[in-house]
Amino acid sequence: MRTIAVLGGGIGGLAASYYLCKSPQVAKVVVLESSSRFGGWLWTTRRSDGAVFEHGPRGIRPAGAVGRNTLNMMDDLGLGGEILPVTYSHVASQNRYLYVNKQLHRMPSGISGLLRTIPPFSRPLLLSVATEILVKKGKEDDETIHSFITRRLGKELADIAVDSLCRGVFAGDCRKLSVRSCFPLFYNAEQRRGSLTLGMLLGSGPGPVVPPGPLAQRSIKESWAQWSLRRGLESLPESITEYLQQSGKVQIHRDAAVTHISPSSCGWKINLEDGVVSADHIISALPAKALSAALPSSCQPLIQQLQDITSVTVAVVNLEYEGSILPVTGFGHLLPSSEDHGVLGVVYDSVPFPQHNRPDGQTTRLTVMMGGAWFQEVFGDPDAVTEEHLLARATEAVQHHLGVTTSPSWSCVALHRDCIPQYYQGHFQRVESMCNFIKEKNLSLSLIGSSYGGVSVNDVIFSGRKAVEELLGAGV
């Protein structure tokens, strides 16, 4: 491979470029990012007084092959000393809340939590888990998360716990989202073991093999539940960007929006607003709709499939309050859609990561997430909504949910348009169909990023690694 173009400089595109960089088979990598900064949704504000605020993801899980893979990358980038781990025994891991019927309820945890009836649930969770083993295996090749959980664990758990979880993870509606694509672990557990419970206990099938490096070994030994970085998660894309610039084989372009790509004798011709780039192969980390707008008309079936993948808009409101204002301590709380369509949840950032607080004086940092699949219905057109309205809605939620009567001393409103792809029922077929089209037409094109096989930071990084391995036919 002489030249590989990577479209998109978010964490997926940067990760793919990082893995390409390591291969002697690759002579040149060209990264094209449409905006003025790299990192995509990994976006941190570092205030001059030392406070750190995340506008996107705020913690990364170390679990599983994809979690180990990211930690191995952190080792390689020399970021091990920057890590802020949160263990499973930490209060932020132990205490997670639901806001139901205008009250905060701690999510049941541990054996006693399973055995007792704990509001907002009307019976012990152990009853649902015990009877789940007897439920017959589903016959469909996919179903909605709500349908799957209702069938296996009961409607109450689906309506309250899983509805809230899907709003927290995907900002989405569990009545539309696919269990097979959003929670493959659940789907595979039922397919392989006939039961979620048995699948969790006995394993739900082989996954990718990623040997743990020093950091991943440490995370296992110390029982990390999640981690962040001392200067915020944007340190990760910043470090990768620096690594790429020092490699000598990567050209990085900001403000380089791709307008059109077309096949050429050597692979692809990539048209930008102010020039043309030629490449033997393209790795696209663009959102599905953005790629669909750039493809040639000869790729019409692929264009249509890409356009069918929708994304939702989320308002992220960072708030800082003077003093200690929380009535409870934990990671945060989520709301089921039956409680409030507009507010998805509130993260108590100061609890898991007090290191990000302003060093002098006691403060409390919170993040309110709003909108998602309900954005248009609650707030209207994202282009018309004002920051003032979103801030007012966020502070009102903090006041009602947490009883906070003071006003925040600092705030920041970020509106992330189309930031989380929604894997609706049948998503796996769409992805299969796209991959088949690329194969049949022998296109020198790889699709990576959150539009296809996982929305977490770990999933997106691993999709970059997998694409490079498939392209070069070797481990990286």
TORMARBA-144077 format. One record per residue (C-alpha): residue in three letters; x, y, z; residue number from 1. Coordinates in steps of 0.1 Angstrom, whole numbers, plus 5000, padded with zeros to 4 digits. Example, Ala and Ser with C-alpha at 12.3 -4.5 7.8 and 13.67 -1.06 7.14 Angstrom:
2
r ALA	X 5123	Y 4955	Z 5078	k 1
r SER	X 5137	Y 4989	Z 5071	k 2
This chain:
476
r MET	X 5000	Y 5000	Z 5000	k 1
r ARG	X 5015	Y 5033	Z 4990	k 2
r THR	X 4990	Y 5059	Z 5002	k 3
r ILE	X 4960	Y 5054	Z 5025	k 4
r ALA	X 4936	Y 5083	Z 5031	k 5
r VAL	X 4917	Y 5084	Z 5064	k 6
r LEU	X 4886	Y 5104	Z 5063	k 7
r GLY	X 4877	Y 5120	Z 5097	k 8
r GLY	X 4900	Y 5130	Z 5125	k 9
r GLY	X 4878	Y 5119	Z 5154	k 10
r ILE	X 4891	Y 5091	Z 5177	k 11
r GLY	X 4882	Y 5064	Z 5151	k 12
r GLY	X 4902	Y 5081	Z 5123	k 13
r LEU	X 4931	Y 5088	Z 5146	k 14
r ALA	X 4932	Y 5053	Z 5159	k 15
r ALA	X 4932	Y 5038	Z 5124	k 16
r SER	X 4961	Y 5062	Z 5115	k 17
r TYR	X 4980	Y 5051	Z 5146	k 18
r TYR	X 4977	Y 5014	Z 5136	k 19
r LEU	X 4986	Y 5022	Z 5100	k 20
r CYS	X 5017	Y 5041	Z 5112	k 21
r LYS	X 5030	Y 5010	Z 5129	k 22
r SER	X 5031	Y 4989	Z 5096	k 23
r PRO	X 5061	Y 4989	Z 5073	k 24
r GLN	X 5036	Y 4980	Z 5045	k 25
r VAL	X 5023	Y 5016	Z 5046	k 26
r ALA	X 5043	Y 5044	Z 5030	k 27
r LYS	X 5020	Y 5073	Z 5035	k 28
r VAL	X 4989	Y 5082	Z 5055	k 29
r VAL	X 4968	Y 5113	Z 5048	k 30
r VAL	X 4943	Y 5123	Z 5075	k 31
r LEU	X 4915	Y 5146	Z 5064	k 32
r GLU	X 4894	Y 5163	Z 5091	k 33
r SER	X 4867	Y 5188	Z 5082	k 34
r SER	X 4868	Y 5208	Z 5114	k 35
r SER	X 4896	Y 5229	Z 5130	k 36
r ARG	X 4903	Y 5203	Z 5157	k 37
r PHE	X 4910	Y 5166	Z 5161	k 38
r GLY	X 4893	Y 5142	Z 5186	k 39
r GLY	X 4857	Y 5145	Z 5175	k 40
r TRP	X 4834	Y 5140	Z 5205	k 41
r LEU	X 4864	Y 5136	Z 5229	k 42
r TRP	X 4863	Y 5173	Z 5238	k 43
r THR	X 4876	Y 5188	Z 5271	k 44
r THR	X 4876	Y 5223	Z 5285	k 45
r ARG	X 4907	Y 5230	Z 5308	k 46
r ARG	X 4901	Y 5261	Z 5327	k 47
r SER	X 4930	Y 5283	Z 5338	k 48
r ASP	X 4923	Y 5277	Z 5375	k 49
r GLY	X 4928	Y 5239	Z 5370	k 50
r ALA	X 4892	Y 5227	Z 5367	k 51
r VAL	X 4885	Y 5202	Z 5339	k 52
r PHE	X 4851	Y 5197	Z 5322	k 53
r GLU	X 4842	Y 5170	Z 5296	k 54
r HIS	X 4817	Y 5178	Z 5269	k 55
r GLY	X 4817	Y 5143	Z 5255	k 56
r PRO	X 4826	Y 5109	Z 5271	k 57
r ARG	X 4839	Y 5113	Z 5306	k 58
r GLY	X 4851	Y 5078	Z 5316	k 59
r ILE	X 4863	Y 5047	Z 5297	k 60
r ARG	X 4857	Y 5012	Z 5308	k 61
r PRO	X 4888	Y 4988	Z 5309	k 62
r ALA	X 4867	Y 4956	Z 5306	k 63
r GLY	X 4869	Y 4931	Z 5278	k 64
r ALA	X 4891	Y 4928	Z 5247	k 65
r VAL	X 4882	Y 4963	Z 5235	k 66
r GLY	X 4890	Y 4978	Z 5269	k 67
r ARG	X 4924	Y 4961	Z 5271	k 68
r ASN	X 4931	Y 4972	Z 5235	k 69
r THR	X 4927	Y 5009	Z 5245	k 70
r LEU	X 4948	Y 5005	Z 5276	k 71
r ASN	X 4975	Y 4989	Z 5255	k 72
r MET	X 4974	Y 5019	Z 5233	k 73
r MET	X 4977	Y 5042	Z 5264	k 74
r ASP	X 5008	Y 5022	Z 5274	k 75
r ASP	X 5023	Y 5027	Z 5239	k 76
r LEU	X 5016	Y 5065	Z 5240	k 77
r GLY	X 5032	Y 5069	Z 5274	k 78
r LEU	X 4999	Y 5080	Z 5291	k 79
r GLY	X 5000	Y 5055	Z 5319	k 80
r GLY	X 5010	Y 5081	Z 5345	k 81
r GLU	X 4981	Y 5103	Z 5335	k 82
r ILE	X 4954	Y 5078	Z 5342	k 83
r LEU	X 4928	Y 5084	Z 5370	k 84
r PRO	X 4912	Y 5050	Z 5378	k 85
r VAL	X 4879	Y 5045	Z 5395	k 86
r THR	X 4877	Y 5011	Z 5412	k 87
r TYR	X 4846	Y 4988	Z 5416	k 88
r SER	X 4847	Y 4995	Z 5453	k 89
r HIS	X 4845	Y 5033	Z 5448	k 90
r VAL	X 4813	Y 5050	Z 5458	k 91
r ALA	X 4808	Y 5062	Z 5421	k 92
r SER	X 4808	Y 5025	Z 5410	k 93
r GLN	X 4786	Y 5013	Z 5440	k 94
r ASN	X 4759	Y 5040	Z 5438	k 95
r ARG	X 4740	Y 5047	Z 5407	k 96
r TYR	X 4705	Y 5062	Z 5408	k 97
r LEU	X 4673	Y 5064	Z 5389	k 98
r TYR	X 4649	Y 5094	Z 5392	k 99
r VAL	X 4614	Y 5079	Z 5391	k 100
r ASN	X 4581	Y 5093	Z 5403	k 101
r LYS	X 4599	Y 5125	Z 5413	k 102
r GLN	X 4623	Y 5107	Z 5436	k 103
r LEU	X 4659	Y 5094	Z 5436	k 104
r HIS	X 4662	Y 5057	Z 5440	k 105
r ARG	X 4695	Y 5039	Z 5444	k 106
r MET	X 4699	Y 5010	Z 5419	k 107
r PRO	X 4699	Y 4976	Z 5437	k 108
r SER	X 4734	Y 4962	Z 5440	k 109
r GLY	X 4750	Y 4932	Z 5457	k 110
r ILE	X 4732	Y 4901	Z 5470	k 111
r SER	X 4710	Y 4920	Z 5494	k 112
r GLY	X 4699	Y 4943	Z 5466	k 113
r LEU	X 4688	Y 4913	Z 5446	k 114
r LEU	X 4669	Y 4896	Z 5475	k 115
r ARG	X 4648	Y 4926	Z 5487	k 116
r THR	X 4621	Y 4946	Z 5470	k 117
r ILE	X 4637	Y 4980	Z 5464	k 118
r PRO	X 4617	Y 5009	Z 5450	k 119
r PRO	X 4610	Y 5018	Z 5422	k 120
r PHE	X 4607	Y 4981	Z 5416	k 121
r SER	X 4577	Y 4961	Z 5429	k 122
r ARG	X 4595	Y 4928	Z 5435	k 123
r PRO	X 4630	Y 4915	Z 5442	k 124
r LEU	X 4652	Y 4914	Z 5411	k 125
r LEU	X 4662	Y 4879	Z 5420	k 126
r LEU	X 4627	Y 4867	Z 5410	k 127
r SER	X 4631	Y 4881	Z 5375	k 128
r VAL	X 4666	Y 4866	Z 5372	k 129
r ALA	X 4655	Y 4831	Z 5385	k 130
r THR	X 4625	Y 4828	Z 5362	k 131
r GLU	X 4646	Y 4841	Z 5332	k 132
r ILE	X 4664	Y 4807	Z 5329	k 133
r LEU	X 4630	Y 4791	Z 5321	k 134
r VAL	X 4621	Y 4815	Z 5293	k 135
r LYS	X 4623	Y 4800	Z 5258	k 136
r LYS	X 4648	Y 4813	Z 5233	k 137
r GLY	X 4636	Y 4839	Z 5208	k 138
r LYS	X 4631	Y 4828	Z 5172	k 139
r GLU	X 4637	Y 4862	Z 5155	k 140
r ASP	X 4671	Y 4872	Z 5142	k 141
r ASP	X 4668	Y 4905	Z 5159	k 142
r GLU	X 4643	Y 4924	Z 5181	k 143
r THR	X 4641	Y 4957	Z 5200	k 144
r ILE	X 4658	Y 4959	Z 5234	k 145
r HIS	X 4625	Y 4966	Z 5251	k 146
r SER	X 4609	Y 4935	Z 5236	k 147
r PHE	X 4639	Y 4913	Z 5244	k 148
r ILE	X 4640	Y 4924	Z 5281	k 149
r THR	X 4602	Y 4923	Z 5285	k 150
r ARG	X 4602	Y 4888	Z 5272	k 151
r ARG	X 4631	Y 4876	Z 5293	k 152
r LEU	X 4630	Y 4897	Z 5325	k 153
r GLY	X 4596	Y 4913	Z 5326	k 154
r LYS	X 4580	Y 4946	Z 5316	k 155
r GLU	X 4589	Y 4966	Z 5347	k 156
r LEU	X 4626	Y 4961	Z 5343	k 157
r ALA	X 4623	Y 4970	Z 5306	k 158
r ASP	X 4602	Y 5001	Z 5313	k 159
r ILE	X 4623	Y 5015	Z 5341	k 160
r ALA	X 4659	Y 5001	Z 5343	k 161
r VAL	X 4666	Y 4993	Z 5306	k 162
r ASP	X 4647	Y 5023	Z 5293	k 163
r SER	X 4670	Y 5045	Z 5315	k 164
r LEU	X 4701	Y 5026	Z 5305	k 165
r CYS	X 4695	Y 5030	Z 5268	k 166
r ARG	X 4689	Y 5068	Z 5273	k 167
r GLY	X 4722	Y 5070	Z 5293	k 168
r VAL	X 4743	Y 5050	Z 5268	k 169
r PHE	X 4727	Y 5057	Z 5234	k 170
r ALA	X 4705	Y 5087	Z 5242	k 171
r GLY	X 4680	Y 5064	Z 5224	k 172
r ASP	X 4646	Y 5047	Z 5227	k 173
r CYS	X 4648	Y 5011	Z 5237	k 174
r ARG	X 4615	Y 5004	Z 5219	k 175
r LYS	X 4634	Y 5011	Z 5186	k 176
r LEU	X 4670	Y 5001	Z 5193	k 177
r SER	X 4683	Y 4966	Z 5183	k 178
r VAL	X 4693	Y 4942	Z 5210	k 179
r ARG	X 4716	Y 4924	Z 5186	k 180
r SER	X 4736	Y 4955	Z 5177	k 181
r CYS	X 4734	Y 4975	Z 5209	k 182
r PHE	X 4739	Y 4946	Z 5234	k 183
r PRO	X 4755	Y 4918	Z 5214	k 184
r LEU	X 4764	Y 4902	Z 5247	k 185
r PHE	X 4728	Y 4898	Z 5257	k 186
r TYR	X 4718	Y 4885	Z 5222	k 187
r ASN	X 4746	Y 4860	Z 5221	k 188
r ALA	X 4740	Y 4848	Z 5256	k 189
r GLU	X 4704	Y 4838	Z 5246	k 190
r GLN	X 4715	Y 4823	Z 5213	k 191
r ARG	X 4743	Y 4803	Z 5228	k 192
r ARG	X 4730	Y 4794	Z 5262	k 193
r GLY	X 4693	Y 4799	Z 5259	k 194
r SER	X 4694	Y 4823	Z 5288	k 195
r LEU	X 4709	Y 4857	Z 5298	k 196
r THR	X 4717	Y 4844	Z 5332	k 197
r LEU	X 4735	Y 4813	Z 5320	k 198
r GLY	X 4752	Y 4833	Z 5293	k 199
r MET	X 4767	Y 4857	Z 5318	k 200
r LEU	X 4778	Y 4828	Z 5341	k 201
r LEU	X 4791	Y 4805	Z 5315	k 202
r GLY	X 4802	Y 4829	Z 5288	k 203
r SER	X 4784	Y 4838	Z 5256	k 204
r GLY	X 4809	Y 4827	Z 5230	k 205
r PRO	X 4845	Y 4836	Z 5219	k 206
r GLY	X 4854	Y 4872	Z 5213	k 207
r PRO	X 4886	Y 4889	Z 5200	k 208
r VAL	X 4918	Y 4880	Z 5217	k 209
r VAL	X 4938	Y 4910	Z 5231	k 210
r PRO	X 4966	Y 4901	Z 5255	k 211
r PRO	X 4968	Y 4926	Z 5284	k 212
r GLY	X 4998	Y 4949	Z 5286	k 213
r PRO	X 5011	Y 4964	Z 5318	k 214
r LEU	X 4982	Y 4989	Z 5322	k 215
r ALA	X 4955	Y 4964	Z 5315	k 216
r GLN	X 4971	Y 4940	Z 5339	k 217
r ARG	X 4971	Y 4967	Z 5365	k 218
r SER	X 4934	Y 4975	Z 5358	k 219
r ILE	X 4925	Y 4938	Z 5365	k 220
r LYS	X 4947	Y 4937	Z 5397	k 221
r GLU	X 4932	Y 4969	Z 5411	k 222
r SER	X 4896	Y 4962	Z 5399	k 223
r TRP	X 4891	Y 4993	Z 5378	k 224
r ALA	X 4855	Y 5000	Z 5368	k 225
r GLN	X 4864	Y 5030	Z 5346	k 226
r TRP	X 4892	Y 5056	Z 5341	k 227
r SER	X 4898	Y 5091	Z 5329	k 228
r LEU	X 4930	Y 5112	Z 5323	k 229
r ARG	X 4944	Y 5139	Z 5345	k 230
r ARG	X 4939	Y 5166	Z 5319	k 231
r GLY	X 4907	Y 5151	Z 5305	k 232
r LEU	X 4900	Y 5126	Z 5278	k 233
r GLU	X 4909	Y 5149	Z 5250	k 234
r SER	X 4945	Y 5141	Z 5260	k 235
r LEU	X 4941	Y 5108	Z 5242	k 236
r PRO	X 4935	Y 5123	Z 5207	k 237
r GLU	X 4961	Y 5150	Z 5214	k 238
r SER	X 4987	Y 5123	Z 5221	k 239
r ILE	X 4978	Y 5103	Z 5191	k 240
r THR	X 4980	Y 5134	Z 5169	k 241
r GLU	X 5014	Y 5142	Z 5183	k 242
r TYR	X 5025	Y 5106	Z 5177	k 243
r LEU	X 5013	Y 5107	Z 5141	k 244
r GLN	X 5031	Y 5141	Z 5134	k 245
r GLN	X 5064	Y 5126	Z 5147	k 246
r SER	X 5061	Y 5094	Z 5127	k 247
r GLY	X 5072	Y 5110	Z 5095	k 248
r LYS	X 5047	Y 5091	Z 5073	k 249
r VAL	X 5015	Y 5109	Z 5082	k 250
r GLN	X 5001	Y 5141	Z 5067	k 251
r ILE	X 4974	Y 5157	Z 5089	k 252
r HIS	X 4950	Y 5182	Z 5075	k 253
r ARG	X 4925	Y 5203	Z 5095	k 254
r ASP	X 4896	Y 5223	Z 5078	k 255
r ALA	X 4898	Y 5197	Z 5050	k 256
r ALA	X 4862	Y 5188	Z 5043	k 257
r VAL	X 4857	Y 5160	Z 5017	k 258
r THR	X 4832	Y 5171	Z 4990	k 259
r HIS	X 4834	Y 5141	Z 4967	k 260
r ILE	X 4853	Y 5109	Z 4962	k 261
r SER	X 4855	Y 5090	Z 4929	k 262
r PRO	X 4873	Y 5059	Z 4917	k 263
r SER	X 4905	Y 5064	Z 4897	k 264
r SER	X 4931	Y 5042	Z 4881	k 265
r CYS	X 4952	Y 5041	Z 4913	k 266
r GLY	X 4922	Y 5037	Z 4937	k 267
r TRP	X 4905	Y 5070	Z 4947	k 268
r LYS	X 4904	Y 5107	Z 4939	k 269
r ILE	X 4893	Y 5127	Z 4969	k 270
r ASN	X 4880	Y 5162	Z 4962	k 271
r LEU	X 4884	Y 5188	Z 4989	k 272
r GLU	X 4871	Y 5224	Z 4988	k 273
r ASP	X 4906	Y 5236	Z 4978	k 274
r GLY	X 4923	Y 5206	Z 4962	k 275
r VAL	X 4925	Y 5169	Z 4954	k 276
r VAL	X 4941	Y 5140	Z 4972	k 277
r SER	X 4949	Y 5106	Z 4955	k 278
r ALA	X 4949	Y 5074	Z 4976	k 279
r ASP	X 4952	Y 5036	Z 4970	k 280
r HIS	X 4927	Y 5029	Z 4998	k 281
r ILE	X 4902	Y 5049	Z 5019	k 282
r ILE	X 4894	Y 5042	Z 5055	k 283
r SER	X 4863	Y 5062	Z 5063	k 284
r ALA	X 4857	Y 5072	Z 5099	k 285
r LEU	X 4830	Y 5097	Z 5088	k 286
r PRO	X 4795	Y 5095	Z 5101	k 287
r ALA	X 4774	Y 5073	Z 5078	k 288
r LYS	X 4754	Y 5103	Z 5063	k 289
r ALA	X 4785	Y 5124	Z 5057	k 290
r LEU	X 4801	Y 5095	Z 5038	k 291
r SER	X 4769	Y 5089	Z 5018	k 292
r ALA	X 4770	Y 5126	Z 5006	k 293
r ALA	X 4806	Y 5122	Z 4992	k 294
r LEU	X 4803	Y 5088	Z 4974	k 295
r PRO	X 4799	Y 5086	Z 4936	k 296
r SER	X 4764	Y 5077	Z 4921	k 297
r SER	X 4779	Y 5043	Z 4911	k 298
r CYS	X 4777	Y 5034	Z 4948	k 299
r GLN	X 4739	Y 5041	Z 4950	k 300
r PRO	X 4729	Y 5009	Z 4971	k 301
r LEU	X 4757	Y 5017	Z 4996	k 302
r ILE	X 4746	Y 5054	Z 4997	k 303
r GLN	X 4710	Y 5044	Z 5005	k 304
r GLN	X 4721	Y 5020	Z 5033	k 305
r LEU	X 4743	Y 5047	Z 5048	k 306
r GLN	X 4715	Y 5072	Z 5047	k 307
r ASP	X 4693	Y 5048	Z 5066	k 308
r ILE	X 4715	Y 5050	Z 5097	k 309
r THR	X 4701	Y 5079	Z 5117	k 310
r SER	X 4718	Y 5098	Z 5146	k 311
r VAL	X 4705	Y 5118	Z 5175	k 312
r THR	X 4714	Y 5153	Z 5189	k 313
r VAL	X 4724	Y 5157	Z 5225	k 314
r ALA	X 4727	Y 5188	Z 5246	k 315
r VAL	X 4755	Y 5185	Z 5272	k 316
r VAL	X 4754	Y 5212	Z 5299	k 317
r ASN	X 4784	Y 5214	Z 5323	k 318
r LEU	X 4776	Y 5231	Z 5356	k 319
r GLU	X 4799	Y 5241	Z 5385	k 320
r TYR	X 4784	Y 5249	Z 5419	k 321
r GLU	X 4802	Y 5264	Z 5450	k 322
r GLY	X 4804	Y 5241	Z 5479	k 323
r SER	X 4792	Y 5205	Z 5484	k 324
r ILE	X 4756	Y 5204	Z 5471	k 325
r LEU	X 4747	Y 5168	Z 5465	k 326
r PRO	X 4721	Y 5151	Z 5487	k 327
r VAL	X 4735	Y 5117	Z 5477	k 328
r THR	X 4769	Y 5105	Z 5465	k 329
r GLY	X 4774	Y 5083	Z 5435	k 330
r PHE	X 4781	Y 5083	Z 5397	k 331
r GLY	X 4748	Y 5101	Z 5388	k 332
r HIS	X 4712	Y 5094	Z 5379	k 333
r LEU	X 4692	Y 5084	Z 5348	k 334
r LEU	X 4656	Y 5090	Z 5340	k 335
r PRO	X 4633	Y 5066	Z 5322	k 336
r SER	X 4614	Y 5082	Z 5292	k 337
r SER	X 4581	Y 5079	Z 5312	k 338
r GLU	X 4595	Y 5104	Z 5338	k 339
r ASP	X 4608	Y 5132	Z 5315	k 340
r HIS	X 4614	Y 5130	Z 5277	k 341
r GLY	X 4638	Y 5159	Z 5277	k 342
r VAL	X 4663	Y 5151	Z 5305	k 343
r LEU	X 4683	Y 5119	Z 5300	k 344
r GLY	X 4704	Y 5120	Z 5331	k 345
r VAL	X 4727	Y 5139	Z 5354	k 346
r VAL	X 4764	Y 5129	Z 5361	k 347
r TYR	X 4779	Y 5139	Z 5394	k 348
r ASP	X 4814	Y 5144	Z 5379	k 349
r SER	X 4830	Y 5155	Z 5411	k 350
r VAL	X 4824	Y 5121	Z 5427	k 351
r PRO	X 4843	Y 5098	Z 5403	k 352
r PHE	X 4869	Y 5124	Z 5393	k 353
r PRO	X 4875	Y 5149	Z 5422	k 354
r GLN	X 4909	Y 5155	Z 5406	k 355
r HIS	X 4891	Y 5176	Z 5379	k 356
r ASN	X 4877	Y 5200	Z 5405	k 357
r ARG	X 4892	Y 5235	Z 5409	k 358
r PRO	X 4921	Y 5229	Z 5434	k 359
r ASP	X 4912	Y 5258	Z 5457	k 360
r GLY	X 4879	Y 5257	Z 5476	k 361
r GLN	X 4851	Y 5231	Z 5476	k 362
r THR	X 4831	Y 5229	Z 5443	k 363
r THR	X 4807	Y 5204	Z 5427	k 364
r ARG	X 4808	Y 5197	Z 5390	k 365
r LEU	X 4777	Y 5182	Z 5373	k 366
r THR	X 4768	Y 5174	Z 5337	k 367
r VAL	X 4732	Y 5173	Z 5325	k 368
r MET	X 4725	Y 5154	Z 5293	k 369
r MET	X 4693	Y 5163	Z 5274	k 370
r GLY	X 4674	Y 5155	Z 5242	k 371
r GLY	X 4687	Y 5125	Z 5222	k 372
r ALA	X 4658	Y 5106	Z 5205	k 373
r TRP	X 4634	Y 5132	Z 5220	k 374
r PHE	X 4653	Y 5163	Z 5211	k 375
r GLN	X 4631	Y 5176	Z 5184	k 376
r GLU	X 4599	Y 5168	Z 5203	k 377
r VAL	X 4610	Y 5186	Z 5235	k 378
r PHE	X 4633	Y 5214	Z 5223	k 379
r GLY	X 4624	Y 5218	Z 5186	k 380
r ASP	X 4649	Y 5224	Z 5157	k 381
r PRO	X 4685	Y 5221	Z 5170	k 382
r ASP	X 4694	Y 5251	Z 5148	k 383
r ALA	X 4667	Y 5273	Z 5165	k 384
r VAL	X 4671	Y 5263	Z 5202	k 385
r THR	X 4690	Y 5289	Z 5223	k 386
r GLU	X 4718	Y 5281	Z 5248	k 387
r GLU	X 4699	Y 5301	Z 5274	k 388
r HIS	X 4669	Y 5278	Z 5271	k 389
r LEU	X 4690	Y 5246	Z 5274	k 390
r LEU	X 4709	Y 5261	Z 5304	k 391
r ALA	X 4676	Y 5270	Z 5321	k 392
r ARG	X 4662	Y 5235	Z 5315	k 393
r ALA	X 4694	Y 5219	Z 5329	k 394
r THR	X 4695	Y 5240	Z 5361	k 395
r GLU	X 4658	Y 5234	Z 5366	k 396
r ALA	X 4665	Y 5196	Z 5364	k 397
r VAL	X 4692	Y 5199	Z 5391	k 398
r GLN	X 4669	Y 5220	Z 5413	k 399
r HIS	X 4640	Y 5195	Z 5410	k 400
r HIS	X 4660	Y 5162	Z 5411	k 401
r LEU	X 4687	Y 5172	Z 5437	k 402
r GLY	X 4670	Y 5200	Z 5457	k 403
r VAL	X 4698	Y 5224	Z 5448	k 404
r THR	X 4685	Y 5260	Z 5453	k 405
r THR	X 4717	Y 5279	Z 5445	k 406
r SER	X 4726	Y 5290	Z 5409	k 407
r PRO	X 4757	Y 5275	Z 5393	k 408
r SER	X 4789	Y 5297	Z 5395	k 409
r TRP	X 4800	Y 5285	Z 5360	k 410
r SER	X 4783	Y 5268	Z 5331	k 411
r CYS	X 4789	Y 5257	Z 5295	k 412
r VAL	X 4763	Y 5245	Z 5270	k 413
r ALA	X 4774	Y 5222	Z 5241	k 414
r LEU	X 4750	Y 5211	Z 5214	k 415
r HIS	X 4762	Y 5179	Z 5198	k 416
r ARG	X 4743	Y 5176	Z 5165	k 417
r ASP	X 4739	Y 5140	Z 5153	k 418
r CYS	X 4765	Y 5127	Z 5178	k 419
r ILE	X 4752	Y 5092	Z 5186	k 420
r PRO	X 4741	Y 5068	Z 5158	k 421
r GLN	X 4710	Y 5048	Z 5165	k 422
r TYR	X 4712	Y 5011	Z 5158	k 423
r TYR	X 4675	Y 5004	Z 5151	k 424
r GLN	X 4662	Y 4969	Z 5147	k 425
r GLY	X 4678	Y 4952	Z 5117	k 426
r HIS	X 4709	Y 4973	Z 5119	k 427
r PHE	X 4732	Y 4942	Z 5115	k 428
r GLN	X 4716	Y 4934	Z 5081	k 429
r ARG	X 4723	Y 4970	Z 5069	k 430
r VAL	X 4759	Y 4967	Z 5079	k 431
r GLU	X 4762	Y 4932	Z 5063	k 432
r SER	X 4747	Y 4945	Z 5032	k 433
r MET	X 4771	Y 4974	Z 5030	k 434
r CYS	X 4801	Y 4952	Z 5036	k 435
r ASN	X 4789	Y 4928	Z 5009	k 436
r PHE	X 4785	Y 4956	Z 4984	k 437
r ILE	X 4821	Y 4968	Z 4991	k 438
r LYS	X 4834	Y 4933	Z 4986	k 439
r GLU	X 4814	Y 4925	Z 4954	k 440
r LYS	X 4824	Y 4958	Z 4938	k 441
r ASN	X 4860	Y 4953	Z 4950	k 442
r LEU	X 4861	Y 4988	Z 4964	k 443
r SER	X 4892	Y 4999	Z 4982	k 444
r LEU	X 4871	Y 5012	Z 5011	k 445
r SER	X 4869	Y 5004	Z 5048	k 446
r LEU	X 4841	Y 5016	Z 5071	k 447
r ILE	X 4850	Y 5024	Z 5107	k 448
r GLY	X 4836	Y 5045	Z 5136	k 449
r SER	X 4804	Y 5046	Z 5157	k 450
r SER	X 4779	Y 5043	Z 5128	k 451
r TYR	X 4785	Y 5006	Z 5124	k 452
r GLY	X 4796	Y 4983	Z 5153	k 453
r GLY	X 4796	Y 5000	Z 5186	k 454
r VAL	X 4793	Y 5036	Z 5199	k 455
r SER	X 4818	Y 5035	Z 5229	k 456
r VAL	X 4853	Y 5050	Z 5227	k 457
r ASN	X 4867	Y 5015	Z 5230	k 458
r ASP	X 4845	Y 5001	Z 5202	k 459
r VAL	X 4855	Y 5029	Z 5179	k 460
r ILE	X 4892	Y 5026	Z 5185	k 461
r PHE	X 4890	Y 4988	Z 5180	k 462
r SER	X 4871	Y 4993	Z 5147	k 463
r GLY	X 4901	Y 5012	Z 5135	k 464
r ARG	X 4925	Y 4985	Z 5145	k 465
r LYS	X 4903	Y 4958	Z 5129	k 466
r ALA	X 4901	Y 4976	Z 5096	k 467
r VAL	X 4939	Y 4980	Z 5095	k 468
r GLU	X 4944	Y 4943	Z 5103	k 469
r GLU	X 4919	Y 4933	Z 5076	k 470
r LEU	X 4935	Y 4956	Z 5050	k 471
r LEU	X 4971	Y 4946	Z 5057	k 472
r GLY	X 4964	Y 4910	Z 5065	k 473
r ALA	X 4985	Y 4911	Z 5097	k 474
r GLY	X 4982	Y 4918	Z 5134	k 475
r VAL	X 4991	Y 4953	Z 5146	k 476
